[in-house]
């Protein structure tokens, strides 16, 4: 029997000959990461990726028992929670990691905005990141209905009603999402297809492209750090220094997910009843709450427009402008700080936080 170290060396040599592992390791060692007071924000991209990986693995495990359908979804989840060994834990890990992934994506997005990481030549990195963020919200919206419980049913009805209020394309989009005029079992099947097939495929392709952009262009430096002379700049090797720090943070995040899942397991609630009245105080998930609450505060009519339609148009325009930030921030393109955009960013953060809190309280 061969010596294990020799065997491992032989396996490594076999793989290295075919896939050039030494070249990849050499690239990782030559690649450096800027070190400055805002370096901590670099890690949230990796945290978002790690939570997505948890989503994939726990989602696959849930798929072994989950059966989509108006007469089977709720019952299959009940079976997972009560009969499958550690099924309740896997379901809670999946739900908690989904919420934490959206939170990490929010932090990653705003940290890149405030450090102006969208500056030339990283415009496409910002745009692909924004599309990934929207897809993450799509994961949350589509997955919310899959338990087919009372809260998810009515929240999906409200959410798709808002989509239906969009001018011109709203009605076709509503029918496309619901698979008909109303939220039914057809909507559930459609959302299941989006959640486990369409969105993961598109997300994975874009994620690979986004990571490739980051690897090729390197980590963006803040304007204040970029202005320093080369002798005053500090860096660390990407491999192993930055990678090991990333892994340590991933372990911390994994422990947080585990603690939340064990001590605050996700509740299944009551099965959806299509003919029952909507329960009082129905609300969407927390990451949609600021928009939902804003639409509630807008009057029924503003000038010649319906209040809800005006709110949807404003949010749509704001989202488009946010994606186009790299081309709108002219000072950023010249590697200069833009106080107007920085102030705008803080106003947006304050608005989201305040409206989310108000939505929870009211």
ChimeraX attribute file (.defattr): number of C-alpha atoms within 10 A of each C-alpha:
attribute: neighborCount
match mode: 1-to-1
recipient: residues
	/A:1	4
	/A:2	7
	/A:3	8
	/A:4	9
	/A:5	9
	/A:6	10
	/A:7	12
	/A:8	12
	/A:9	12
	/A:10	12
	/A:11	12
	/A:12	13
	/A:13	15
	/A:14	12
	/A:15	13
	/A:16	14
	/A:17	11
	/A:18	8
	/A:19	11
	/A:20	12
	/A:21	14
	/A:22	14
	/A:23	11
	/A:24	12
	/A:25	13
	/A:26	11
	/A:27	13
	/A:28	16
	/A:29	15
	/A:30	12
	/A:31	17
	/A:32	18
	/A:33	19
	/A:34	21
	/A:35	14
	/A:36	14
	/A:37	9
	/A:38	13
	/A:39	14
	/A:40	10
	/A:41	16
	/A:42	18
	/A:43	18
	/A:44	22
	/A:45	19
	/A:46	19
	/A:47	23
	/A:48	23
	/A:49	17
	/A:50	21
	/A:51	24
	/A:52	21
	/A:53	13
	/A:54	19
	/A:55	20
	/A:56	15
	/A:57	13
	/A:58	20
	/A:59	19
	/A:60	13
	/A:61	15
	/A:62	18
	/A:63	12
	/A:64	9
	/A:65	15
	/A:66	21
	/A:67	18
	/A:68	23
	/A:69	20
	/A:70	21
	/A:71	12
	/A:72	14
	/A:73	23
	/A:74	23
	/A:75	18
	/A:76	19
	/A:77	24
	/A:78	17
	/A:79	15
	/A:80	21
	/A:81	20
	/A:82	12
	/A:83	12
	/A:84	14
	/A:85	10
	/A:86	12
	/A:87	20
	/A:88	22
	/A:89	19
	/A:90	23
	/A:91	23
	/A:92	24
	/A:93	25
	/A:94	24
	/A:95	22
	/A:96	21
	/A:97	27
	/A:98	23
	/A:99	18
	/A:100	18
	/A:101	26
	/A:102	22
	/A:103	16
	/A:104	19
	/A:105	25
	/A:106	17
	/A:107	16
	/A:108	21
	/A:109	19
	/A:110	17
	/A:111	17
	/A:112	20
	/A:113	19
	/A:114	17
	/A:115	19
	/A:116	27
	/A:117	23
	/A:118	24
	/A:119	28
	/A:120	16
	/A:121	12
	/A:122	18
	/A:123	18
	/A:124	16
	/A:125	20
	/A:126	23
	/A:127	18
	/A:128	18
	/A:129	23
	/A:130	18
	/A:131	15
	/A:132	21
	/A:133	19
	/A:134	16
	/A:135	17
	/A:136	21
	/A:137	19
	/A:138	16
	/A:139	20
	/A:140	20
	/A:141	22
	/A:142	23
	/A:143	20
	/A:144	22
	/A:145	24
	/A:146	24
	/A:147	27
	/A:148	29
	/A:149	19
	/A:150	20
	/A:151	22
	/A:152	25
	/A:153	24
	/A:154	23
	/A:155	19
	/A:156	21
	/A:157	19
	/A:158	17
	/A:159	17
	/A:160	21
	/A:161	15
	/A:162	17
	/A:163	19
	/A:164	19
	/A:165	19
	/A:166	19
	/A:167	11
	/A:168	9
	/A:169	11
	/A:170	16
	/A:171	17
	/A:172	15
	/A:173	16
	/A:174	23
	/A:175	16
	/A:176	13
	/A:177	22
	/A:178	22
	/A:179	18
	/A:180	13
	/A:181	13
	/A:182	16
	/A:183	20
	/A:184	18
	/A:185	18
	/A:186	16
	/A:187	25
	/A:188	26
	/A:189	20
	/A:190	17
	/A:191	25
	/A:192	20
	/A:193	14
	/A:194	18
	/A:195	21
	/A:196	17
	/A:197	11
	/A:198	12
	/A:199	18
	/A:200	17
	/A:201	13
	/A:202	12
	/A:203	18
	/A:204	13
	/A:205	12
	/A:206	17
	/A:207	17
	/A:208	11
	/A:209	16
	/A:210	18
	/A:211	16
	/A:212	13
	/A:213	17
	/A:214	14
	/A:215	12
	/A:216	9
	/A:217	12
	/A:218	15
	/A:219	17
	/A:220	22
	/A:221	19
	/A:222	22
	/A:223	17
	/A:224	12
	/A:225	18
	/A:226	13
	/A:227	13
	/A:228	10
	/A:229	8
	/A:230	9
	/A:231	6
	/A:232	9
	/A:233	13
	/A:234	12
	/A:235	12
	/A:236	15
	/A:237	15
	/A:238	19
	/A:239	18
	/A:240	13
	/A:241	13
	/A:242	15
	/A:243	15
	/A:244	12
	/A:245	13
	/A:246	19
	/A:247	15
	/A:248	11
	/A:249	17
	/A:250	20
	/A:251	13
	/A:252	12
	/A:253	17
	/A:254	18
	/A:255	12
	/A:256	14
	/A:257	21
	/A:258	19
	/A:259	13
	/A:260	16
	/A:261	21
	/A:262	13
	/A:263	9
	/A:264	11
	/A:265	18
	/A:266	18
	/A:267	10
	/A:268	16
	/A:269	13
	/A:270	13
	/A:271	18
	/A:272	18
	/A:273	14
	/A:274	14
	/A:275	6
	/A:276	8
	/A:277	8
	/A:278	15
	/A:279	10
	/A:280	6
	/A:281	8
	/A:282	12
	/A:283	20
	/A:284	21
	/A:285	14
	/A:286	16
	/A:287	17
	/A:288	17
	/A:289	20
	/A:290	22
	/A:291	18
	/A:292	22
	/A:293	19
	/A:294	19
	/A:295	19
	/A:296	14
	/A:297	11
	/A:298	15
	/A:299	12
	/A:300	14
	/A:301	12
	/A:302	12
	/A:303	8
	/A:304	7
	/A:305	11
	/A:306	14
	/A:307	18
	/A:308	22
	/A:309	21
	/A:310	21
	/A:311	20
	/A:312	19
	/A:313	15
	/A:314	12
	/A:315	15
	/A:316	13
	/A:317	11
	/A:318	12
	/A:319	13
	/A:320	11
	/A:321	13
	/A:322	15
	/A:323	18
	/A:324	16
	/A:325	19
	/A:326	23
	/A:327	14
	/A:328	13
	/A:329	18
	/A:330	14
	/A:331	13
	/A:332	21
	/A:333	17
	/A:334	11
	/A:335	16
	/A:336	16
	/A:337	19
	/A:338	14
	/A:339	10
	/A:340	9
	/A:341	18
	/A:342	15
	/A:343	12
	/A:344	11
	/A:345	16
	/A:346	13
	/A:347	12
	/A:348	13
	/A:349	13
	/A:350	12
	/A:351	14
	/A:352	18
	/A:353	14
	/A:354	12
	/A:355	17
	/A:356	20
	/A:357	15
	/A:358	14
	/A:359	21
	/A:360	13
	/A:361	7
	/A:362	7
